[in-house]
């Protein structure tokens, strides 16, 4: 604490910005495709530490930490935007992704997430707690420490594994979406006595990588949701009317899109509200220390490892965000009074929900944080308030989505900021440098999100080729609440009942000290996602379990984490590159095989890949 290491300089900012832009573009694609993103902290930490191994530099541990902090900020920001902003296109409010409004949503929400997290740092992160473990933050600290402490050869080997995954993921994406030699998914459905039975699997190394990183317990819960939705609910509903006149495959997808996925909506709603209730005490404890953060201590006389961003800096950023969001809402709503009210509602909602996200991520980690459920709760609360005040129609829909989008960005960024500050706390970094790095890491990649969204929308179709499950959900909910569409309330009610069932099971498991747990959010997400996405995820989780069950090494020593991170980035980045080619009318389609042969070939190559990942992941 009494030393003065060089933590941030031009080179760290440049490397962090470049990695942040790359990770942001990759996660925009992945989130629209799979409905979830993965943390960029570990691959960014490995890349940064590996570079400093090859090109030695003083204080490389702290510089690597700044680089991963900036890179992960872009990843979290991408999640906040893609979960909400595409809803504005899906409801027809925007014809395409408008650059400045999308960028302002990203920058303002991201900066608010950082600023709102700062006063809670001492209470949630520095204060020792058995509950708040911040698993990704701890894992990233171990990666940094072990990689920096290791030899030059070890650093180069880590970069090599990451590069292999990157190339393999890109190669598979080229085969499936470029030349179309392999199918992107294999699906089968059959009808027996007016009951349709469906099964499918996406041929996606990236989704296997996601399953490997989130590990088997969470992957099983997502797959369980898929089983409930696709293998139980859809067959039970039966076919009638026009569904009898279409193919079994089309009938299964129609039942899911019009009915079954709303069971997941009801479950996510309960999960989000339950999360707010469960963390109320922790948030209260954090708020009780706010008055001590800047009144009883002089930030300038504190030890280096205790210094936060100054109150002046926080106030300046807060004021700029308020004005930017007010301008944004005015450009959308064209009413000064309504825009000011919407801005105040957003600022009022952003802090508690950012605090909730920061607390929950310490409990269960980034992969399990119910950001979707939290955003649903925000959306419905704002909609109810506007209805009570007499607002309705298109302007109320736009205001609701406008608030939800900024709050979602704030919650996602606060989530990531918490993990990064935990990493910094464990390695003895200076908090204020990380906080400023996080702000830069928010601003820089925010400018590539709107162009990337427009590119992907033109090439694949958001809501069609790229399902964008959360954004589709939010569009449907807002239109349903304000009477612009009809929602299947019976399915939502069934989801609520299902959620209470699992919440009860979870309480019983915890009461009897069982290792089994039944958190509702992963299950709800599994119901809401296409089954083909959850199958490769559970396969990835199974490979993680089988390859590490006899190993005592930490996350930093897991070869599969590096390979999986590369797989995700490689497939996603090539997906963005192919979107560029598609937008230029370049047609790479080439498939000399018949349909049945292609399915067999696709499954064979995918199985060979799974075997390869298992063998390379063994420590």
MITOR-340614 format. One line per field, with one value per residue (C-alpha): residue number from 1; residue in one letter; x, y, z. Coordinates in nm, 3 decimals. Layout:
<sites>
k <- [NUM  ...]
r <- [a  ...]
east <- [X  ...]
north <- [Y  ...]
up <- [Z  ...]
</sites>
This chain:
<sites>
k <- [1  2  3  4  5  6  7  8  9  10  11  12  13  14  15  16  17  18  19  20  21  22  23  24  25  26  27  28  29  30  31  32  33  34  35  36  37  38  39  40  41  42  43  44  45  46  47  48  49  50  51  52  53  54  55  56  57  58  59  60  61  62  63  64  65  66  67  68  69  70  71  72  73  74  75  76  77  78  79  80  81  82  83  84  85  86  87  88  89  90  91  92  93  94  95  96  97  98  99  100  101  102  103  104  105  106  107  108  109  110  111  112  113  114  115  116  117  118  119  120  121  122  123  124  125  126  127  128  129  130  131  132  133  134  135  136  137  138  139  140  141  142  143  144  145  146  147  148  149  150  151  152  153  154  155  156  157  158  159  160  161  162  163  164  165  166  167  168  169  170  171  172  173  174  175  176  177  178  179  180  181  182  183  184  185  186  187  188  189  190  191  192  193  194  195  196  197  198  199  200  201  202  203  204  205  206  207  208  209  210  211  212  213  214  215  216  217  218  219  220  221  222  223  224  225  226  227  228  229  230  231  232  233  234  235  236  237  238  239  240  241  242  243  244  245  246  247  248  249  250  251  252  253  254  255  256  257  258  259  260  261  262  263  264  265  266  267  268  269  270  271  272  273  274  275  276  277  278  279  280  281  282  283  284  285  286  287  288  289  290  291  292  293  294  295  296  297  298  299  300  301  302  303  304  305  306  307  308  309  310  311  312  313  314  315  316  317  318  319  320  321  322  323  324  325  326  327  328  329  330  331  332  333  334  335  336  337  338  339  340  341  342  343  344  345  346  347  348  349  350  351  352  353  354  355  356  357  358  359  360  361  362  363  364  365  366  367  368  369  370  371  372  373  374  375  376  377  378  379  380  381  382  383  384  385  386  387  388  389  390  391  392  393  394  395  396  397  398  399  400  401  402  403  404  405  406  407  408  409  410  411  412  413  414  415  416  417  418  419  420  421  422  423  424  425  426  427  428  429  430  431  432  433  434  435  436  437  438  439  440  441  442  443  444  445  446  447  448  449  450  451  452  453  454  455  456  457  458  459  460  461  462  463  464  465  466  467  468  469  470  471  472  473  474  475  476  477  478  479  480  481  482  483  484  485  486  487  488  489  490  491  492  493  494  495  496  497  498  499  500  501  502  503  504  505  506  507  508  509  510  511  512  513  514  515  516  517  518  519  520  521  522  523  524  525  526  527  528  529  530  531  532  533  534  535  536  537  538  539  540  541  542  543  544  545  546  547  548  549  550  551  552  553  554  555  556  557  558  559  560  561  562  563  564  565  566  567  568  569  570  571  572  573  574  575  576  577  578  579  580  581  582  583  584  585  586  587  588  589  590  591  592  593  594  595  596  597  598  599  600  601  602  603  604  605  606  607  608  609  610  611  612  613  614  615  616  617  618  619]
r <- [x  x  x  x  x  x  x  x  x  x  x  x  x  x  x  x  x  x  x  x  x  x  x  x  x  x  x  x  x  x  x  x  x  x  x  x  x  x  x  x  x  x  x  x  x  x  x  x  x  x  x  x  x  x  x  x  x  x  x  x  x  x  x  x  x  x  x  x  x  x  x  x  x  x  x  x  x  x  x  x  x  x  x  x  x  x  x  x  x  x  x  x  x  x  x  x  x  x  x  x  x  x  x  x  x  x  x  x  x  x  x  x  x  x  x  x  x  x  x  x  x  x  x  x  x  x  x  x  x  x  x  x  x  x  x  x  x  x  x  x  x  x  x  x  x  x  x  x  x  x  x  x  x  x  x  x  x  x  x  x  x  x  x  x  x  x  x  x  x  x  x  x  x  x  x  x  x  x  x  x  x  x  x  x  x  x  x  x  x  x  x  x  x  x  x  x  x  x  x  x  x  x  x  x  x  x  x  x  x  x  x  x  x  x  x  x  x  x  x  x  x  x  x  x  x  x  x  x  x  x  x  x  x  x  x  x  x  x  x  x  x  x  x  x  x  x  x  x  x  x  x  x  x  x  x  x  x  x  x  x  x  x  x  x  x  x  x  x  x  x  x  x  x  x  x  x  x  x  x  x  x  x  x  x  x  x  x  x  x  x  x  x  x  x  x  x  x  x  x  x  x  x  x  x  x  x  x  x  x  x  x  x  x  x  x  x  x  x  x  x  x  x  x  x  x  x  x  x  x  x  x  x  x  x  x  x  x  x  x  x  x  x  x  x  x  x  x  x  x  x  x  x  x  x  x  x  x  x  x  x  x  x  x  x  x  x  x  x  x  x  x  x  x  x  x  x  x  x  x  x  x  x  x  x  x  x  x  x  x  x  x  x  x  x  x  x  x  x  x  x  x  x  x  x  x  x  x  x  x  x  x  x  x  x  x  x  x  x  x  x  x  x  x  x  x  x  x  x  x  x  x  x  x  x  x  x  x  x  x  x  x  x  x  x  x  x  x  x  x  x  x  x  x  x  x  x  x  x  x  x  x  x  x  x  x  x  x  x  x  x  x  x  x  x  x  x  x  x  x  x  x  x  x  x  x  x  x  x  x  x  x  x  x  x  x  x  x  x  x  x  x  x  x  x  x  x  x  x  x  x  x  x  x  x  x  x  x  x  x  x  x  x  x  x  x  x  x  x  x  x  x  x  x  x  x  x  x  x  x  x  x  x  x  x  x  x  x  x  x  x  x  x  x  x  x  x  x  x  x  x  x  x  x  x  x  x  x  x  x  x  x  x  x  x  x  x  x  x  x  x  x  x  x  x  x  x  x  x  x  x  x  x  x  x  x  x  x  x  x  x  x  x  x  x  x  x  x  x  x  x  x  x  x  x  x  x  x  x  x]
east <- [0.000  0.288  0.447  0.378  0.367  0.297  -0.052  -0.187  -0.012  -0.066  0.026  -0.217  -0.496  -0.429  -0.416  -0.723  -0.918  -0.828  -0.920  -1.236  -1.352  -1.281  -1.455  -1.752  -1.808  -1.778  -2.026  -2.276  -2.294  -2.291  -2.560  -2.795  -2.735  -2.731  -2.910  -2.609  -2.256  -1.944  -1.686  -1.391  -1.175  -0.983  -0.892  -0.802  -0.587  -0.407  -0.347  -0.220  0.008  0.130  0.222  0.417  0.596  0.705  0.777  0.876  0.761  0.781  0.476  0.323  0.086  -0.091  -0.081  -0.233  -0.506  -0.591  -0.604  -0.846  -1.055  -1.098  -1.161  -1.427  -1.608  -1.689  -1.819  -2.059  -2.173  -2.255  -2.482  -2.671  -2.734  -2.827  -3.071  -3.283  -3.203  -3.301  -3.653  -3.684  -3.623  -3.848  -4.147  -4.087  -3.985  -3.650  -3.594  -3.230  -2.997  -2.950  -2.588  -2.601  -2.903  -2.758  -2.414  -2.556  -2.756  -2.439  -2.207  -2.452  -2.567  -2.211  -2.074  -2.365  -2.291  -1.929  -2.017  -2.293  -2.061  -1.782  -1.950  -2.042  -1.687  -1.585  -1.908  -1.942  -1.587  -1.328  -1.538  -1.482  -1.797  -1.854  -2.144  -1.985  -1.713  -1.704  -1.590  -1.483  -1.291  -1.105  -1.033  -0.902  -0.670  -0.526  -0.483  -0.292  -0.075  0.011  0.068  0.288  0.480  0.528  0.804  0.812  0.742  0.428  0.298  0.360  0.187  -0.122  -0.138  -0.097  -0.395  -0.608  -0.503  -0.585  -0.935  -0.971  -0.876  -1.091  -1.400  -1.353  -1.299  -1.625  -1.818  -1.672  -1.785  -2.139  -2.218  -1.952  -1.932  -2.217  -2.035  -2.180  -2.528  -2.550  -2.799  -2.950  -3.321  -3.579  -3.949  -4.225  -4.596  -4.759  -5.136  -5.142  -4.853  -4.528  -4.190  -3.880  -3.506  -3.225  -2.863  -2.668  -2.331  -2.152  -1.811  -1.884  -2.184  -1.975  -1.722  -1.996  -2.102  -1.741  -1.695  -2.026  -1.957  -2.182  -2.421  -2.538  -2.535  -2.758  -3.006  -3.025  -3.071  -3.339  -3.528  -3.500  -3.636  -3.931  -4.015  -3.941  -3.969  -4.254  -4.462  -4.475  -4.579  -4.843  -5.010  -5.102  -5.176  -5.501  -5.636  -5.380  -5.094  -5.215  -5.155  -4.786  -4.478  -4.396  -4.084  -4.274  -4.548  -4.295  -4.138  -4.480  -4.590  -4.265  -4.269  -4.637  -4.685  -4.406  -4.141  -4.379  -4.356  -3.992  -4.108  -4.321  -4.039  -3.785  -4.020  -4.044  -3.669  -3.593  -3.827  -3.696  -3.342  -3.440  -3.593  -3.304  -3.037  -3.223  -3.013  -2.683  -2.782  -2.895  -2.558  -2.380  -2.591  -2.527  -2.158  -2.210  -2.201  -1.860  -1.703  -1.630  -1.701  -1.492  -1.186  -0.976  -0.922  -0.579  -0.438  -0.559  -0.330  -0.300  -0.509  -0.798  -0.825  -1.143  -1.229  -1.277  -1.621  -1.566  -1.497  -1.802  -2.028  -1.902  -1.969  -2.310  -2.408  -2.293  -2.489  -2.804  -2.785  -2.702  -2.993  -3.229  -3.128  -3.175  -3.527  -3.618  -3.506  -3.727  -4.031  -4.037  -4.181  -3.969  -4.187  -4.219  -3.847  -3.750  -3.985  -3.843  -3.486  -3.565  -3.730  -3.423  -3.177  -3.388  -3.409  -3.050  -2.876  -3.071  -3.070  -2.698  -2.644  -2.855  -2.653  -2.327  -2.445  -2.585  -2.270  -2.075  -2.310  -2.342  -2.098  -2.147  -2.291  -2.575  -2.665  -3.032  -2.990  -3.283  -3.508  -3.389  -3.460  -3.807  -3.878  -3.758  -3.962  -4.286  -4.238  -4.179  -4.474  -4.702  -4.588  -4.647  -4.990  -5.077  -4.972  -5.195  -4.932  -5.005  -4.953  -4.628  -4.467  -4.515  -4.367  -4.063  -4.017  -4.038  -3.784  -3.565  -3.547  -3.501  -3.214  -3.006  -3.076  -2.983  -2.651  -2.587  -2.664  -2.443  -2.151  -2.184  -2.183  -1.854  -1.702  -1.756  -1.562  -1.279  -1.251  -1.239  -0.951  -0.776  -0.834  -0.672  -0.360  -0.321  -0.418  -0.527  -0.909  -0.925  -0.708  -0.933  -1.242  -1.108  -0.995  -1.347  -1.489  -1.250  -1.333  -1.702  -1.664  -1.427  -1.617  -1.956  -1.893  -1.874  -2.195  -2.445  -2.253  -2.211  -2.582  -2.676  -2.437  -2.571  -2.931  -2.877  -2.692  -2.882  -3.196  -3.224  -3.521  -3.497  -3.152  -3.022  -3.303  -3.217  -3.434  -3.424  -3.492  -3.780  -3.920  -3.902  -4.066  -4.354  -4.397  -4.412  -4.657  -4.868  -4.873  -4.977  -5.240  -5.054  -5.039  -5.199  -4.989  -5.060  -5.120  -5.205  -4.852  -4.698  -4.903  -4.779  -4.423  -4.490  -4.623  -4.321  -4.085  -4.245  -4.210  -3.837  -3.791  -3.952  -3.723  -3.421  -3.518  -3.563  -3.225  -3.057  -3.236  -3.114  -2.759  -2.792  -2.536  -2.827  -2.965  -3.252  -3.203  -3.483  -3.308  -3.095  -3.400  -3.617  -3.354  -3.347  -3.724  -3.702  -3.411  -3.435  -3.344  -3.063  -2.868  -2.877  -2.762  -2.407  -2.390  -2.456  -2.204  -1.946  -2.029  -1.995  -1.653  -1.543  -1.655  -1.493  -1.165  -1.117  -1.278  -0.944  -0.751  -0.672  -0.554  -0.716  -0.903  -0.579  -0.439  -0.740  -0.641  -1.008  -1.090  -0.837  -0.950  -1.317  -1.255  -1.085  -1.369  -1.624  -1.424  -1.329  -1.682  -1.831  -1.569  -1.594  -1.972  -1.925  -1.676  -1.918  -2.188  -1.964  -1.928  -2.302  -2.376  -2.143  -2.341  -2.055  -2.200  -1.970  -2.231  -2.096  -2.242  -2.199  -2.364  -2.723  -2.925  -2.903  -2.531  -2.476  -2.655  -2.443  -2.124  -2.215  -2.275  -1.958  -1.735  -1.901  -1.844  -1.479  -1.447  -1.595  -1.341  -1.061  -1.175  -1.196  -0.843  -0.691  -0.876  -0.733  -0.476]
north <- [0.000  0.241  0.174  0.365  0.121  0.239  0.103  0.306  0.464  0.515  0.156  0.002  0.233  0.150  -0.228  -0.214  -0.012  -0.250  -0.560  -0.388  -0.317  -0.676  -0.829  -0.593  -0.688  -1.057  -1.034  -0.833  -1.127  -1.392  -1.220  -1.182  -1.543  -1.724  -1.484  -1.456  -1.322  -1.446  -1.255  -1.118  -1.074  -1.404  -1.408  -1.037  -1.100  -1.389  -1.183  -0.884  -1.086  -1.289  -0.973  -0.843  -1.179  -1.149  -0.775  -0.731  -0.417  -0.282  -0.346  -0.578  -0.728  -0.396  -0.295  -0.630  -0.567  -0.230  -0.387  -0.663  -0.404  -0.200  -0.505  -0.652  -0.316  -0.336  -0.692  -0.597  -0.288  -0.502  -0.717  -0.416  -0.277  -0.594  -0.709  -0.394  -0.159  -0.403  -0.391  -0.039  -0.184  -0.484  -0.264  -0.040  0.274  0.269  0.140  0.074  0.125  0.500  0.580  0.863  0.746  0.393  0.528  0.763  0.479  0.271  0.543  0.693  0.357  0.227  0.535  0.534  0.170  0.257  0.567  0.395  0.106  0.322  0.418  0.052  -0.079  -0.079  -0.237  -0.505  -0.585  -0.480  -0.593  -0.965  -1.168  -1.542  -1.482  -1.234  -1.439  -1.267  -1.590  -1.442  -1.164  -1.417  -1.640  -1.346  -1.243  -1.596  -1.589  -1.260  -1.371  -1.711  -1.584  -1.293  -1.515  -1.788  -1.813  -1.649  -1.991  -2.031  -1.695  -1.786  -2.124  -1.952  -1.724  -2.027  -2.208  -1.898  -1.858  -2.222  -2.173  -1.849  -2.018  -2.325  -2.120  -1.905  -2.212  -2.375  -2.054  -2.035  -2.394  -2.338  -1.980  -1.908  -2.191  -2.379  -2.710  -2.790  -2.715  -2.449  -2.673  -3.020  -3.040  -3.318  -3.322  -3.580  -3.585  -3.871  -3.853  -3.471  -3.427  -3.293  -3.408  -3.201  -3.224  -3.014  -2.918  -2.618  -2.702  -2.429  -2.448  -2.108  -2.246  -2.542  -2.287  -2.099  -2.424  -2.502  -2.160  -2.151  -2.514  -2.817  -2.717  -2.399  -2.565  -2.845  -2.589  -2.415  -2.755  -2.846  -2.534  -2.653  -2.994  -2.835  -2.610  -2.827  -3.189  -3.153  -2.839  -2.853  -3.222  -3.170  -2.885  -3.087  -2.965  -2.819  -2.595  -2.455  -2.629  -2.960  -2.828  -2.742  -2.956  -3.098  -2.882  -2.562  -2.659  -2.705  -2.366  -2.199  -2.343  -2.229  -1.874  -1.803  -1.985  -2.179  -1.910  -1.697  -1.961  -1.847  -1.485  -1.553  -1.745  -1.467  -1.208  -1.397  -1.459  -1.088  -0.985  -1.265  -1.140  -0.791  -0.934  -1.167  -0.898  -0.624  -0.659  -0.656  -0.344  -0.174  -0.248  -0.104  0.212  0.264  0.311  0.567  0.860  0.748  0.712  1.079  1.256  1.092  1.025  1.244  1.055  1.217  1.088  0.733  0.449  0.388  0.070  0.260  0.558  0.590  0.836  1.184  1.316  1.596  1.345  1.138  1.446  1.569  1.233  1.209  1.556  1.481  1.154  1.331  1.590  1.328  1.104  1.401  1.495  1.134  1.110  1.449  1.335  1.027  1.166  1.530  1.656  1.851  1.767  1.396  1.374  1.531  1.295  0.993  1.104  1.139  0.796  0.646  0.806  0.698  0.339  0.302  0.322  0.055  -0.186  -0.133  -0.200  -0.517  -0.640  -0.568  -0.764  -1.062  -1.100  -1.140  -1.417  -1.624  -1.488  -1.311  -1.610  -1.654  -1.288  -1.248  -0.927  -1.028  -1.072  -0.745  -0.561  -0.718  -0.589  -0.240  -0.246  -0.349  -0.104  0.186  0.080  0.060  0.405  0.564  0.403  0.533  0.884  0.860  0.804  0.550  0.474  0.484  0.755  0.548  0.241  0.442  0.593  0.251  0.097  0.406  0.372  -0.006  0.021  0.268  0.087  -0.248  -0.101  0.039  -0.294  -0.492  -0.251  -0.239  -0.619  -0.623  -0.335  -0.532  -0.833  -0.611  -0.422  -0.755  -0.861  -0.533  -0.567  -0.913  -0.808  -0.472  -0.238  0.124  0.145  0.495  0.392  0.093  0.313  0.562  0.273  0.132  0.467  0.476  0.110  0.204  0.503  0.356  0.043  0.215  0.375  0.038  -0.111  0.069  -0.005  -0.370  -0.401  -0.246  -0.477  -0.791  -0.681  -0.631  -0.961  -1.201  -1.021  -0.951  -1.138  -1.390  -1.527  -1.388  -1.455  -1.173  -1.344  -1.071  -0.786  -0.980  -1.041  -0.674  -0.564  -0.807  -0.711  -0.336  -0.371  -0.609  -0.385  -0.079  -0.266  -0.280  -0.662  -0.960  -1.161  -1.525  -1.447  -1.810  -1.911  -1.628  -1.742  -2.097  -1.964  -1.778  -2.100  -2.294  -2.031  -2.051  -2.430  -2.408  -2.129  -2.354  -2.642  -2.412  -2.302  -2.666  -2.765  -2.479  -2.560  -2.920  -2.817  -3.006  -2.961  -2.943  -2.600  -2.488  -2.119  -2.017  -1.780  -2.034  -2.260  -1.971  -1.875  -2.236  -2.232  -1.903  -2.011  -2.251  -2.603  -2.620  -2.358  -2.538  -2.878  -2.768  -2.571  -2.879  -3.072  -2.804  -2.820  -3.200  -3.174  -2.931  -3.174  -3.479  -3.304  -3.139  -3.378  -3.534  -3.210  -2.980  -2.692  -2.352  -2.175  -2.025  -2.371  -2.494  -2.525  -2.552  -2.201  -2.053  -2.274  -2.197  -1.823  -1.845  -2.052  -1.791  -1.496  -1.675  -1.778  -1.443  -1.232  -1.434  -1.399  -1.021  -1.048  -1.262  -1.005  -0.748  -0.977  -1.043  -0.670  -0.635  -0.905  -1.156  -1.506  -1.782  -2.057  -2.391  -2.722  -3.024  -3.267  -3.376  -3.275  -3.610  -3.640  -3.286  -3.365  -3.676  -3.489  -3.201  -3.430  -3.631  -3.321  -3.173  -3.497  -3.497  -3.140  -3.238  -3.518  -3.276  -3.020  -3.290  -3.415  -3.066  -2.954  -3.226  -3.070]
up <- [0.000  0.057  -0.283  -0.604  -0.896  -1.248  -1.314  -1.604  -1.899  -2.270  -2.362  -2.112  -2.227  -2.593  -2.536  -2.311  -2.568  -2.854  -2.654  -2.532  -2.887  -2.996  -2.692  -2.734  -3.099  -3.011  -2.724  -2.927  -3.165  -2.892  -2.684  -2.980  -3.078  -2.743  -2.507  -2.275  -2.273  -2.097  -1.898  -2.095  -1.785  -1.794  -2.167  -2.150  -1.843  -2.015  -2.330  -2.134  -1.906  -2.204  -2.396  -2.098  -2.080  -2.440  -2.405  -2.039  -1.859  -1.507  -1.284  -1.545  -1.287  -1.229  -1.595  -1.694  -1.439  -1.594  -1.940  -1.832  -1.647  -1.964  -2.186  -1.958  -1.939  -2.309  -2.275  -1.994  -2.182  -2.486  -2.270  -2.137  -2.485  -2.673  -2.405  -2.449  -2.741  -3.022  -2.878  -3.022  -3.369  -3.309  -3.215  -3.518  -3.327  -3.510  -3.863  -3.782  -3.488  -3.464  -3.385  -3.133  -2.930  -2.905  -2.812  -2.549  -2.393  -2.375  -2.245  -1.994  -1.857  -1.838  -1.659  -1.413  -1.334  -1.251  -1.046  -0.848  -0.765  -0.620  -0.288  -0.231  -0.282  0.084  0.203  -0.063  -0.174  0.087  0.383  0.435  0.381  0.360  0.122  -0.119  -0.289  -0.634  -0.805  -1.142  -0.967  -0.752  -1.055  -1.257  -0.971  -0.968  -1.345  -1.322  -1.032  -1.181  -1.533  -1.426  -1.181  -1.442  -1.698  -2.040  -2.190  -1.974  -2.090  -2.452  -2.401  -2.258  -2.560  -2.786  -2.630  -2.662  -3.027  -3.107  -2.968  -3.163  -3.490  -3.427  -3.342  -3.654  -3.872  -3.754  -3.813  -4.164  -4.235  -4.104  -4.211  -4.473  -4.725  -4.551  -4.564  -4.220  -4.091  -3.816  -3.635  -3.663  -3.576  -3.589  -3.503  -3.531  -3.455  -3.266  -3.213  -3.249  -3.006  -3.148  -3.020  -3.100  -3.045  -3.184  -3.132  -3.262  -3.419  -3.228  -3.056  -2.900  -2.711  -2.596  -2.472  -2.287  -2.118  -2.025  -1.862  -1.672  -1.566  -1.536  -1.251  -1.427  -1.771  -1.636  -1.501  -1.841  -2.009  -1.752  -1.860  -2.219  -2.123  -1.940  -2.234  -2.536  -2.420  -2.170  -2.233  -2.615  -2.638  -2.365  -2.554  -2.860  -3.210  -3.332  -3.606  -3.847  -3.664  -3.808  -4.161  -4.124  -4.070  -3.728  -3.709  -3.788  -3.542  -3.260  -3.325  -3.346  -3.011  -2.852  -2.993  -2.925  -2.594  -2.427  -2.408  -2.200  -1.927  -1.908  -1.892  -1.584  -1.420  -1.492  -1.346  -1.018  -1.022  -1.059  -0.777  -0.554  -0.614  -0.496  -0.181  -0.102  -0.114  0.074  0.390  0.206  0.011  0.332  0.493  0.192  0.192  0.564  0.489  0.214  0.457  0.581  0.238  0.176  0.505  0.779  0.562  0.339  0.017  -0.031  0.297  0.252  0.155  -0.217  -0.200  -0.036  -0.270  -0.478  -0.751  -0.608  -0.523  -0.776  -1.053  -0.964  -0.951  -1.289  -1.457  -1.290  -1.417  -1.772  -1.772  -1.650  -1.930  -2.195  -2.097  -2.081  -2.436  -2.543  -2.403  -2.548  -2.894  -2.861  -2.676  -2.801  -2.471  -2.219  -1.919  -2.002  -2.085  -1.751  -1.564  -1.750  -1.673  -1.302  -1.298  -1.466  -1.224  -0.929  -1.050  -1.171  -0.832  -0.639  -0.932  -0.995  -0.624  -0.646  -0.945  -0.758  -0.457  -0.649  -0.861  -0.539  -0.431  -0.746  -1.005  -1.337  -1.525  -1.276  -1.216  -1.320  -1.520  -1.742  -1.439  -1.287  -1.614  -1.639  -1.287  -1.387  -1.706  -1.535  -1.245  -1.485  -1.701  -1.397  -1.278  -1.618  -1.645  -1.299  -1.408  -1.716  -1.983  -2.255  -2.623  -2.819  -2.606  -2.290  -2.463  -2.575  -2.228  -2.063  -2.298  -2.267  -1.889  -1.901  -2.152  -1.947  -1.618  -1.776  -1.897  -1.549  -1.382  -1.624  -1.584  -1.205  -1.216  -1.407  -1.209  -0.888  -1.018  -1.144  -0.816  -0.632  -0.857  -0.785  -0.411  -0.408  -0.598  -0.421  -0.708  -0.669  -0.690  -0.840  -1.137  -1.202  -1.178  -1.430  -1.652  -1.631  -1.746  -2.044  -2.109  -2.126  -2.357  -2.616  -2.728  -2.698  -3.037  -3.216  -3.072  -3.299  -3.623  -3.518  -3.442  -3.776  -3.958  -3.787  -3.838  -4.210  -4.251  -4.024  -3.906  -3.534  -3.398  -3.685  -3.771  -3.442  -3.195  -2.949  -2.685  -2.417  -2.658  -2.818  -2.471  -2.368  -2.692  -2.636  -2.271  -2.328  -2.615  -2.407  -2.097  -2.298  -2.499  -2.831  -2.832  -2.662  -2.419  -2.324  -1.958  -1.883  -1.988  -1.783  -1.482  -1.534  -1.532  -1.207  -1.050  -1.176  -1.033  -0.688  -0.701  -0.769  -0.514  -0.253  -0.351  -0.329  0.023  0.131  -0.018  0.166  0.493  0.488  0.383  0.057  -0.220  -0.463  -0.544  -0.768  -0.863  -1.093  -1.335  -1.530  -1.559  -1.680  -1.937  -2.059  -2.112  -2.300  -2.524  -2.818  -2.708  -2.965  -2.769  -2.435  -2.572  -2.665  -2.340  -2.129  -2.339  -2.262  -1.891  -1.901  -2.067  -1.793  -1.524  -1.683  -1.762  -1.420  -1.171  -1.071  -1.086  -0.795  -1.010  -0.997  -1.278  -1.402  -1.469  -1.664  -2.029  -2.128  -2.002  -2.242  -2.531  -2.460  -2.441  -2.780  -2.926  -2.821  -2.952  -3.277  -3.373  -3.276  -3.455  -3.774  -3.750  -3.753  -4.043  -4.244  -4.178  -4.348  -4.651  -4.662  -4.649  -4.952  -5.139  -5.127  -5.151  -5.024  -5.023  -5.138  -5.032  -5.264  -5.021  -4.993  -4.688  -4.507  -4.572  -4.444  -4.118  -4.067  -4.155  -3.925  -3.628  -3.697  -3.717  -3.406  -3.213  -3.321  -3.195  -2.854  -2.821  -2.912  -2.651  -2.383  -2.453  -2.465  -2.150  -1.927  -1.694]
</sites>
